[in-house]
Amino acid sequence: MRSIKYLGMVSTILASLPRRSKPSRPDKSLARRLVLLGPPGSGKGTHAERLAAEPGGPHLPPGDMLRRAGAAGSELGRRAAGFVAAGELVPDELVTEAVLARLSAPDAADGWILDGFPRTVGQARRLGELPEDRGVELVLVLEVPDETVFERIAGRRREDDDPAVVRRRIDVYRKDTLPVLAHYDRLGIVRRVDGTGAPGEVYERIVAV
Ligand code: ADP
């Protein structure tokens, strides 16, 4: 049952996601359809952006989209704000269809990089319903210990970077997102990369996968 309200929200999300005007095949990329996962502060946003800029294919970060919607005061933003501020995941139905719709946009036809999605097994299952030639090819996990997460996050200032909220986001990652990795491990498409060290070093490890 999709209300007009719901469709309105989806179009808000679509409008807020970055678009590239010219699709380009990610010839140097590890995979054309890549999911980057890792705990908060693991650097997935930074690396996803760089991967998207070099080999091409839109980078789709739902966390940014939700924060932008919050700043814009849209309905999605209002509905998501409490969850984001508390370090909880936003309910699947608020993000899943919007992300999937974005993946069918023309500029995503040749590949995409998802950063922070799927974060629940429900989201992964829904993504898994895409035809094989449009589905996930590779899941790259950036591994960093909790201490590193706290050090890194202490150096940035975002509303949801309060230490108690970060602790909650780490717990949520363990509870909801590690099962997503188990799901993809069963499919044999997960590669793990050491996410510690300077961004340049981590990037070299990623492209060497
Ligand atoms: P981080 O990886 O540092 O936790 P993100 O920017 O990826 O930061 O996410 C920030 C917040 O946005 C999350 O704590 C959560 O509330 C929400 N969020 C992001 N991606 C999803 C998703 N796939 N499903 C549900 N909520 C999400």
Boltz pocket constraint, residues with backbone or C-beta under 6 A from the ligand:
constraints:
  - pocket:
      binder: B
      contacts: [[A, 38], [A, 39], [A, 40], [A, 41], [A, 62], [A, 63], [A, 64], [A, 66], [A, 80], [A, 83], [A, 84], [A, 85], [A, 87], [A, 88], [A, 89], [A, 90], [A, 91], [A, 92], [A, 95], [A, 115], [A, 116], [A, 117], [A, 118], [A, 119], [A, 120], [A, 123], [A, 160], [A, 169]]
      max_distance: 6.0
